[in-house]
Amino acid sequence: MKTSKHIMMLTTMTALATTGLLTATPVPADDPIGLAVEAYFNGAFDGLKAVAEKQPTPDTFREAIKPLVESTDGFFGGTLIDTDFKIRQVYFKRNALARGYDLKKVKQLTVFWNEMRENPTPQLSEPARGNIMQPRLVAMRYPVIKDGKLAAVVSMMVRTEAFLEATGLDKVKGYRITCRGVKAEEEGKLADPVQSVALKLPANEWLIEYSR
């Protein structure tokens, strides 16, 4: 099975507060899905960057993230997390019971929190598979930097279906998302020609393969 692969580097320079996300190589003009994936994540991280630059506190977080909420289809939830990786504020009041929850208890997040502590940069988590109680979700995090140090983390979760619809992946014959070398999500069947986009961040890598 032949694969046409485009690698997109989602990285930041030293000054996180003033530098946006960068792409290493241009997406081929004849790959609308690759272009849509690039635009989706750059837009999402630009939005989180704008929230982080406001230096939100538990009292100001909801107002700070509101523009991003209103511009993001499928927005499921937003959180302000402290440097001990406990949730200090949530966007939706219905999630108020989550305040104070220690995210270090979530084993799957250990590698991400260790990376955020040692190298505070934007993160894209493994897609959550979902269950009866919770939908499939894509989680993104962005560090709040103050005086050169990690002061907090802003995070948002988006319904996976909204991401798929926004990028056209919901209409392909098949797709597979691999995170940190492990298959995280798959629908349909891949068949030649297979195209792919690799999203590279310091904490992890997503490989999205798809057959149109």
N, C-alpha and C positions, 0 to 999 in steps of 0.2 A: 504494500500500500504506500503510494508516494504521498509525501506531505510537503506543501508549500508553506514555509514557516516565516513569520514576521516576529521579530523580537522588539518589544516595546519596553524601554527602561523607565520605570516610575521611580525616580530618585529625587533627592533634594541636595542642594549645595549646603555649605556650612550654615549660612544664615537662613534658618527655616522661616523666620518671621517675615522675610522679604522675598523669598525665592519660591517660584512655583514649581510644578512638576515638569519634568523634561521627558521627551521621547528620543530614543537613540537613533532610530532610522524611520524614514517615512513609510506609512502603510501604502501598499500598491493602490493606485487609483481605481483599479478594477475589482477591488475587494471591499464592497460596501459594508460587510459585517465587521471586518477588521477596522475600518474607519470608524464605525459606530461604537465599537468596543473602546477604541482609543478616546473618542470624544466623551463617552460616558464616564469613564474613570477619571480622566483629566478634569472634567466638569465637577464630578463629585468631590474630588480631593481639593479642587480650588475652592469649593463651597466650604469644606471643613477648615481649610486654611484661613478663610475669612472669619470663621467663628473663633478659631484659636487666636487670631490676631486681636480680638476684642478682649482677651484676657478674662474670660467669663468666670464668675463666682457662682455659688449656689443661688444667690439672689438675682443674678443677671443672665444666667444661662438660657432660660426659656426665651427671653427676648433676643438674645444673641443668635440663637440657632433658628429662630422663626422664619427668616427669609429662605433659608435652605430647606426647611420643612415644606414651605409653600411651593417651592420650585422643584421638588423631588417627587415624582410619581412613585407610589408604592412605599412611601416612607413609613416605617413600622415603629421606630422609636429612636430616641437620642438620649445620651447620658453624658454627664460630667463626672470624670473619674479622678481621684486624687493620686498622689505619688505612692500611696500604699495600696493602690489598685482597688480601692473601695468606691462604690458608686455614691456620689454626694448629691447629685440632682438628676432628675429625669424630665423629659419634655412633657410627656402626657401625664396628667395627674392620676390617671387610672393605674399608672405603674409606680405610684408613690411608695408602695411596700418594698420596692427594690432598693430604696435609699439605704445606705449602710451595708449593702451586701458586699462581701469580700470576694472579688473575682479570682483571687489566688486559689480559691477552692475548686475552680473549674480546671481540671487537669489539662484539657485540650488547649487552654490559653497560656500555660506555663511558659512555653517557648517564646510566645509573643510578649509577655510581660517582662521576661528576662531581657529580651532584645530592646524593649522600650526603655528599660531602666539604663542599660548600657549604651544604647545607640538610639536616642529618641528621634524616630523618623516615621513617616506615614506607614500605616499597616493595612493590609487587606487579608481578612481571615479566611479560613477554609469555609466554603458555603455550608451553612447548617442544613442538614437533610430534612429537618422538620418532623413533626409527629401529629397526633390527633389534637394536642393542646396548642401547638405552635407551628406556624407556617415555615416553609423554607426561606432562609434569610441569607443576605450578604452583609457582612459587617465591615465597616471601615473606621479607622481611628487616626487621629492627628494629634501630635504633641503640642501642648501650650508651653512655650519657652519664655522664661523670665530671668533676666540677668544671666543669660547663658546656660541656665539650668532647667531641667524638667520641672514644671510647676503643676501641671495637670494634663489630662488627656480628654479630648472631646471625641465622641463616638456616635455613629449613626448606623442603624440597621434598615435595610431595604428589602422588600419582598423579592425573592429570586425571580418570580414571574414577571415583575415589573422590569427588572434588568434584562431578562430575555426578550421581552416585547420591545424595549427601547433599542435593542441592538439588532433585532431581526433573528436572533437565535431561536426564537419560538417557531419560526417558519422553515427551518432547515430540515433536511432529511435525518440528520443525526448530529449530536454534539457530545463532547466529553470534556469535563473540567477536571484537571489534575492539580492538586495543591501539595507542595513539598514532596513531589514524587508519588503521591497517593491519590488514586481516583476518588474524587469527591462527589461528582454528579455526572450522570449520563442519561441521555434520552435518544431514542431512535437508533439508527445504525450508521456507522461511518462507512463510506464507500468512496473509491477513487472518483474524482480527485479530492483529497483531503487538504484543507487549509488550516492554518493555526496562527494564533497570536500568543506570545509568551509575555506575561506581565511580570516584570522583575522589580521587587522591592528588597531593601536590606533584610527584612525579616522572613520573607518567603517568596515563592514564585507560583504564579498561576499559569498553566498551559491550557488554552482553550482550543480544541480541535473541532472542526465542523465540516460537514459535507452539504453543499447547497443543492 
